[in-house]
Amino acid sequence: MFGFGEKKQPAPLVEVKASAAGKVVGFGTAGRTGFQPREGSSLVRAGFAANPIGFRAVRLISEAASALPLILQDATQRYDTHPVLDLLARPNPAQGQLELFEAIYAQLLLTGNAYVEAVSDGALPTELHVLRSDRMSVVPGPDGWPTGYDYAVAGRKHRFDAAAICHIRAFHPHDDHYGLSPLTPAAAAVEVHNAASRWSRGLLENAARPSGAIVFRGADGNGTLSNGQFDRLVAEMESQHQGARNAGRPMLLEGGLDWKPMGFSPSDMEFLQTKEAAAREIATAFGVPPMLLGIPGDATYANYQEANRAFYRLTVLPLASRVTGALVNWLDDFAGTWLDLRPDPDQIAALQTERDALWARVGAASFLSTAEKRALLGLPGEPDGAA
């Protein structure tokens, strides 16, 4: 009962920190493996293992990103020594820092997903391992977020707890659990480039000459060979005049046979340009300037140095910042503290000119405080009591 003039207090609101769409995302799949599309494996074989442009683009990005100097800091200081730095320097007995990050970047570029396993007893992990993306499957919970990961090898399956796996994925507009690889939008270009390579190989096996026609004119004007003559002629052509080892061998034609060479058709002449256009599309999908891959006909950048600078600024640095940020956020849960892990742009030779200009502008800005200058340069705040 409430007295006169006494207001009823509203019931306290219960804060629920979860997406309202989570139950819809997880509906019907809670606790069950959500399999990723399996065409990714064949696409990796075609676009990486069997394509020099895709292979070099992935290697170029992953090697450049894994070699970036990293800095670890918190809100007040930058660390030269720290357990997280020690862990990354030797993540497991078989790998060092470069090998670990190269595997992460390569998996992310090829499949759109990278999975890092933590070997831990509740504190900071003692080991980190990169797991193959094609063997991993997400197990979503009722709220749509992963509750575990299934790792399948040779018919056997192991389920990881969600906290033990750091899942780094590229943006995918139509998938809730898996990322989109650059190979997917470049798939058509990969097919064209591989087909052009097979065509070039076929041309080489035909003595690197365009095909021709053997014309038969019999003494009676009849232009038809008997079945035996035809089979003998075909067998002789295949054994004596096809393939690179038979290049330049003279052809001996019997009476009534005449060789009519055929020149390259306009479509044959355009095949090289088609292959170069496909190579440029593959490089564009990965964010690598075609000039860095030796693809002719690219005039986007004035010189190699400018293309290399754009490559680091637009491709390597954003990718490395994304991966290191995801890793340190995951490791923060083990360490129980906030840390910031990022590439150090001041130690990247390709960006030295830009960084020098930034330092000069910030240093000359007399209206900025020291704290503001440090923030603009990505440095932690000054420790308490520092001058």
Order of alpha helices (4+ residues) and beta strands (2+ residues): alpha-alpha-alpha-beta-beta-alpha-alpha-beta-beta-beta-beta-beta-beta-alpha-beta-alpha-beta-alpha-alpha-alpha-alpha-beta-alpha-alpha
